[in-house]
Amino acid sequence: MTVHSTLQSYIDAWTQSIEAISGLVAPLVEGEWNKATECPGWSVRDVVSHIIGTECEKLGDPRPIHPLPRDLFHVKDEFSRYMEVPVDVRRCHTGPEMTAELEYTIIRRARQLRNENRAPQTKVRGLMGRETTLEELLQTSVVDIWVHEQDLRRALGAPGNLDSPGAVVTRDALLASLPGVVAKGAAAPAGSVVVFDVSGPLEFLRTVRIHAEGKGTIDSSISLGPTVTLTLDWETFVRLACGRVHPRAVKDSLKVEGDKPLAEAILSHFAVTP
């Protein structure tokens, strides 16, 4: 059997993004590996270490046994501790060691994905041992890799790939979360209509509607007289939705119209990635 057609687009997007990351970090000099990213507490080296660690885990490699220092302010819960172990264990690695391990990991993982012959709904082990489907695991992998590619690009001053296949997968995943952000996170009252007008390489207009029972739905239709309209560019949308910046930090790139308290509630719950 060959790779299921439903999975191939995810594999292609993953491949494009992770190869872009490899190209970004290959020429870095030692000091550039220490540049801070928008991921709290993580440098360029740390983001790449995270990528290596998660991909190795998907390959079935054993997790490193490594005690964490007690002074890591960004490690606040079980999930962040879990993610920090493969990062901290590589903090003493040199640039050449990092690039060599990344390239080897990409080769191994790409081979694994080329040989994938299971159905999309096959139950598999995800991060932290949680059960998920193969399709969901691959989608999550694409989002994680593409978002971290953008973290690295901003840190290194090398913008690009904002409309790549990984960007499209990420857009669709983030849009799917918006009804929950508005309905549950912001507790928008029934009848609320919230418009997200996003410009840039992946421009879109989406409307979240809160129905009588409090459930939110999303569509691409235009609404006259919405309760709230949020106008922003695609990169700012991603940075907010992935918790990279506080809304106050991007106020010049964000236009809010309508019910200000509801808009503030939405923005305060906008971050949907851990």
NORNORUR-V610686 format. One record per residue. RES is the residue in one small letter. SS is DSSP state (alpha for helix, beta for strand, coil for the rest). Layout:
res=RES ss=SS
res=RES ss=SS
//
This chain:
res=m ss=coil
res=t ss=coil
res=v ss=coil
res=h ss=coil
res=s ss=alpha
res=t ss=alpha
res=l ss=alpha
res=q ss=alpha
res=s ss=alpha
res=y ss=alpha
res=i ss=alpha
res=d ss=alpha
res=a ss=alpha
res=w ss=alpha
res=t ss=alpha
res=q ss=alpha
res=s ss=alpha
res=i ss=alpha
res=e ss=alpha
res=a ss=alpha
res=i ss=alpha
res=s ss=alpha
res=g ss=alpha
res=l ss=alpha
res=v ss=alpha
res=a ss=alpha
res=p ss=coil
res=l ss=coil
res=v ss=coil
res=e ss=alpha
res=g ss=alpha
res=e ss=alpha
res=w ss=alpha
res=n ss=alpha
res=k ss=coil
res=a ss=beta
res=t ss=coil
res=e ss=coil
res=c ss=coil
res=p ss=coil
res=g ss=coil
res=w ss=coil
res=s ss=beta
res=v ss=alpha
res=r ss=alpha
res=d ss=alpha
res=v ss=alpha
res=v ss=alpha
res=s ss=alpha
res=h ss=alpha
res=i ss=alpha
res=i ss=alpha
res=g ss=alpha
res=t ss=alpha
res=e ss=alpha
res=c ss=alpha
res=e ss=alpha
res=k ss=alpha
res=l ss=coil
res=g ss=coil
res=d ss=coil
res=p ss=coil
res=r ss=coil
res=p ss=coil
res=i ss=coil
res=h ss=coil
res=p ss=coil
res=l ss=coil
res=p ss=coil
res=r ss=coil
res=d ss=coil
res=l ss=coil
res=f ss=coil
res=h ss=coil
res=v ss=coil
res=k ss=coil
res=d ss=coil
res=e ss=alpha
res=f ss=alpha
res=s ss=alpha
res=r ss=alpha
res=y ss=alpha
res=m ss=alpha
res=e ss=alpha
res=v ss=alpha
res=p ss=alpha
res=v ss=alpha
res=d ss=alpha
res=v ss=coil
res=r ss=coil
res=r ss=coil
res=c ss=coil
res=h ss=coil
res=t ss=coil
res=g ss=alpha
res=p ss=alpha
res=e ss=alpha
res=m ss=alpha
res=t ss=alpha
res=a ss=alpha
res=e ss=alpha
res=l ss=alpha
res=e ss=alpha
res=y ss=alpha
res=t ss=alpha
res=i ss=alpha
res=i ss=alpha
res=r ss=alpha
res=r ss=alpha
res=a ss=alpha
res=r ss=alpha
res=q ss=alpha
res=l ss=alpha
res=r ss=alpha
res=n ss=coil
res=e ss=coil
res=n ss=coil
res=r ss=coil
res=a ss=coil
res=p ss=coil
res=q ss=coil
res=t ss=coil
res=k ss=beta
res=v ss=beta
res=r ss=beta
res=g ss=coil
res=l ss=alpha
res=m ss=alpha
res=g ss=alpha
res=r ss=coil
res=e ss=beta
res=t ss=beta
res=t ss=beta
res=l ss=alpha
res=e ss=alpha
res=e ss=alpha
res=l ss=alpha
res=l ss=alpha
res=q ss=alpha
res=t ss=alpha
res=s ss=alpha
res=v ss=alpha
res=v ss=alpha
res=d ss=alpha
res=i ss=alpha
res=w ss=alpha
res=v ss=alpha
res=h ss=alpha
res=e ss=alpha
res=q ss=alpha
res=d ss=alpha
res=l ss=alpha
res=r ss=alpha
res=r ss=alpha
res=a ss=alpha
res=l ss=alpha
res=g ss=coil
res=a ss=coil
res=p ss=coil
res=g ss=coil
res=n ss=coil
res=l ss=coil
res=d ss=coil
res=s ss=coil
res=p ss=alpha
res=g ss=alpha
res=a ss=alpha
res=v ss=alpha
res=v ss=alpha
res=t ss=alpha
res=r ss=alpha
res=d ss=alpha
res=a ss=alpha
res=l ss=alpha
res=l ss=alpha
res=a ss=alpha
res=s ss=alpha
res=l ss=alpha
res=p ss=alpha
res=g ss=alpha
res=v ss=alpha
res=v ss=alpha
res=a ss=alpha
res=k ss=alpha
res=g ss=alpha
res=a ss=coil
res=a ss=coil
res=a ss=coil
res=p ss=coil
res=a ss=coil
res=g ss=coil
res=s ss=coil
res=v ss=beta
res=v ss=beta
res=v ss=beta
res=f ss=beta
res=d ss=beta
res=v ss=beta
res=s ss=beta
res=g ss=coil
res=p ss=coil
res=l ss=coil
res=e ss=coil
res=f ss=beta
res=l ss=beta
res=r ss=beta
res=t ss=beta
res=v ss=beta
res=r ss=beta
res=i ss=beta
res=h ss=coil
res=a ss=coil
res=e ss=coil
res=g ss=coil
res=k ss=coil
res=g ss=beta
res=t ss=beta
res=i ss=beta
res=d ss=beta
res=s ss=coil
res=s ss=coil
res=i ss=coil
res=s ss=coil
res=l ss=coil
res=g ss=coil
res=p ss=coil
res=t ss=coil
res=v ss=beta
res=t ss=beta
res=l ss=beta
res=t ss=beta
res=l ss=beta
res=d ss=beta
res=w ss=alpha
res=e ss=alpha
res=t ss=alpha
res=f ss=alpha
res=v ss=alpha
res=r ss=alpha
res=l ss=alpha
res=a ss=alpha
res=c ss=coil
res=g ss=coil
res=r ss=coil
res=v ss=coil
res=h ss=coil
res=p ss=alpha
res=r ss=alpha
res=a ss=alpha
res=v ss=alpha
res=k ss=alpha
res=d ss=alpha
res=s ss=alpha
res=l ss=beta
res=k ss=beta
res=v ss=beta
res=e ss=beta
res=g ss=beta
res=d ss=coil
res=k ss=alpha
res=p ss=alpha
res=l ss=alpha
res=a ss=alpha
res=e ss=alpha
res=a ss=alpha
res=i ss=alpha
res=l ss=alpha
res=s ss=alpha
res=h ss=coil
res=f ss=coil
res=a ss=coil
res=v ss=coil
res=t ss=coil
res=p ss=coil
//
